[in-house]
Amino acid sequence: MNAPFVAYFPRKPEEFDEVVIRGKLTDNAQNASFNFCLRPPAGWPDDQTSPYIAYHLKISFTPEGESKVTQNWKNVEWQQEQVSKNWLVVDRTKPFTAVFRLLDNQIKVFVDNVQHTPDYEMDMQLPIEEIHSVELWNDFEYVEELTFRFNNARDSYQLNA
């Protein structure tokens, strides 16, 4: 993928909102990145990622098939990385599902579903309500689904008995 796959949030994200991504990497993928971007400044080139990335997750594969996940964020400059084992896409020949849950001060990433403890977590340094888009970069063969799940508790009401 030379240009990113981009999906824009239809409304400001809130605590407990989720982004579900189903897709597949190329069979010989070297890198795949998921960026949760804030709106870039006026005049910022369209072909460049925003200088403000609230959350970045990158999967890297070596030619020998070893892999790792790097989590990071960017406020003009990249900040301290967190590197861990790759559980997200173990087999590049098969599709994957990732669920990104946004919290006020943290993001949690689940492989396949949310019926277990998070596979990855990272503290958020930039406000989630300013996240504008999700970008998918590099070696994606296809994106089958990108779904925004909103926590609609604030919109619900109780019937009077």
C-alpha positions as CSV (number, residue, x, y, z in Angstrom):
1,M,0.0,0.0,0.0
2,N,1.8,3.2,-1.2
3,A,-0.9,5.5,0.1
4,P,-2.7,4.8,3.4
5,F,-6.2,3.4,3.7
6,V,-7.9,6.2,5.7
7,A,-11.2,6.2,7.6
8,Y,-12.6,9.3,9.3
9,F,-14.5,9.2,12.5
10,P,-18.1,10.3,11.9
11,R,-18.2,12.0,15.3
12,K,-15.7,12.8,18.1
13,P,-14.6,9.6,19.8
14,E,-15.5,9.1,23.4
15,E,-14.5,6.8,26.2
16,F,-15.3,3.1,25.5
17,D,-15.7,3.7,21.7
18,E,-14.1,1.0,19.6
19,V,-12.6,0.6,16.2
20,V,-12.8,-2.9,14.7
21,I,-10.4,-3.7,11.8
22,R,-10.6,-6.9,9.8
23,G,-8.2,-7.5,7.0
24,K,-5.2,-9.3,5.7
25,L,-1.5,-8.5,5.3
26,T,0.4,-9.6,2.2
27,D,1.9,-13.1,2.6
28,N,5.4,-11.6,2.7
29,A,4.6,-8.4,4.7
30,Q,7.5,-6.6,6.3
31,N,5.5,-3.9,8.1
32,A,2.0,-2.9,8.8
33,S,1.0,0.3,10.8
34,F,-2.3,1.4,12.4
35,N,-2.3,5.2,13.2
36,F,-5.0,7.0,15.2
37,C,-4.4,10.6,13.9
38,L,-5.4,14.0,15.1
39,R,-6.4,16.6,12.5
40,P,-3.3,18.0,10.9
41,P,-2.6,21.7,10.9
42,A,-4.0,23.9,8.1
43,G,-1.8,23.6,5.0
44,W,-0.4,20.2,5.9
45,P,0.2,18.2,2.7
46,D,-2.5,15.6,2.0
47,D,0.1,12.9,1.2
48,Q,1.7,13.0,4.6
49,T,0.6,11.6,7.9
50,S,-0.5,14.1,10.5
51,P,2.3,15.3,12.9
52,Y,0.0,14.4,15.7
53,I,-0.7,10.7,16.2
54,A,-2.5,9.7,19.4
55,Y,-1.7,6.0,18.9
56,H,0.6,4.1,16.6
57,L,0.8,0.3,16.4
58,K,3.3,-1.2,14.0
59,I,3.9,-4.9,13.2
60,S,7.4,-5.7,11.9
61,F,8.5,-9.0,10.4
62,T,12.1,-10.1,9.7
63,P,13.0,-12.2,6.6
64,E,13.2,-15.2,9.0
65,G,9.6,-14.7,10.0
66,E,10.2,-13.3,13.5
67,S,7.9,-10.4,14.4
68,K,7.3,-7.7,17.0
69,V,4.8,-5.0,17.8
70,T,5.9,-1.4,18.4
71,Q,3.5,1.0,20.1
72,N,4.2,4.7,20.1
73,W,2.6,8.2,19.7
74,K,3.7,11.3,18.0
75,N,3.6,15.0,18.9
76,V,5.5,16.3,15.9
77,E,8.4,14.0,17.1
78,W,8.0,10.3,17.8
79,Q,8.0,9.5,21.5
80,Q,9.3,6.6,23.6
81,E,8.4,3.2,22.0
82,Q,7.0,0.2,23.7
83,V,8.1,-3.1,22.0
84,S,6.5,-6.4,22.6
85,K,5.8,-9.8,21.1
86,N,3.4,-9.9,18.1
87,W,0.1,-11.6,18.9
88,L,-1.9,-9.6,16.4
89,V,-0.9,-11.2,13.1
90,V,1.0,-14.4,13.8
91,D,0.3,-15.9,10.3
92,R,0.5,-13.4,7.5
93,T,-1.4,-15.8,5.1
94,K,-4.6,-15.6,7.2
95,P,-7.0,-12.7,7.9
96,F,-6.9,-10.9,11.3
97,T,-9.3,-9.0,13.5
98,A,-8.2,-6.2,15.8
99,V,-10.4,-4.3,18.2
100,F,-9.1,-0.9,19.5
101,R,-10.9,0.3,22.6
102,L,-10.5,4.0,23.4
103,L,-10.4,5.1,27.0
104,D,-9.9,8.6,28.5
105,N,-6.2,8.0,29.2
106,Q,-5.5,4.6,27.6
107,I,-6.0,2.5,24.5
108,K,-6.5,-1.3,24.7
109,V,-6.1,-3.6,21.7
110,F,-7.7,-7.0,21.5
111,V,-7.0,-9.7,19.0
112,D,-10.1,-11.3,17.5
113,N,-12.7,-10.1,20.1
114,V,-13.0,-8.4,23.5
115,Q,-14.0,-11.4,25.5
116,H,-10.5,-11.6,27.1
117,T,-7.9,-9.3,28.7
118,P,-6.3,-6.9,26.2
119,D,-3.4,-8.1,24.2
120,Y,-1.8,-4.6,24.1
121,E,-2.3,-1.5,26.2
122,M,-0.8,2.0,26.1
123,D,-1.4,5.2,28.0
124,M,-2.7,8.0,25.9
125,Q,-0.9,11.4,25.9
126,L,-3.1,13.2,23.4
127,P,-6.9,13.6,24.0
128,I,-9.1,10.9,22.4
129,E,-11.8,13.3,21.5
130,E,-9.4,15.0,19.1
131,I,-8.7,11.8,17.1
132,H,-9.9,12.5,13.6
133,S,-9.0,9.4,11.5
134,V,-7.5,5.9,11.4
135,E,-4.8,5.3,8.8
136,L,-3.5,1.8,7.7
137,W,-0.1,1.9,6.1
138,N,2.2,-0.5,4.3
139,D,1.8,-4.2,3.6
140,F,-2.0,-4.7,3.7
141,E,-3.4,-7.0,1.0
142,Y,-6.9,-5.8,1.8
143,V,-9.1,-4.3,4.5
144,E,-12.4,-6.2,4.7
145,E,-14.0,-4.1,7.5
146,L,-13.3,-1.0,9.5
147,T,-16.2,-0.4,11.9
148,F,-16.7,2.4,14.4
149,R,-18.5,1.2,17.5
150,F,-19.8,4.0,19.7
151,N,-20.6,3.8,23.3
152,N,-24.1,5.2,23.2
153,A,-24.8,5.1,26.9
154,R,-25.0,8.9,27.0
155,D,-27.8,8.8,24.4
156,S,-29.9,6.1,26.2
157,Y,-32.7,6.8,28.5
158,Q,-34.8,4.9,31.0
159,L,-38.6,4.4,30.7
160,N,-40.6,5.5,33.8
161,A,-42.4,2.6,35.3
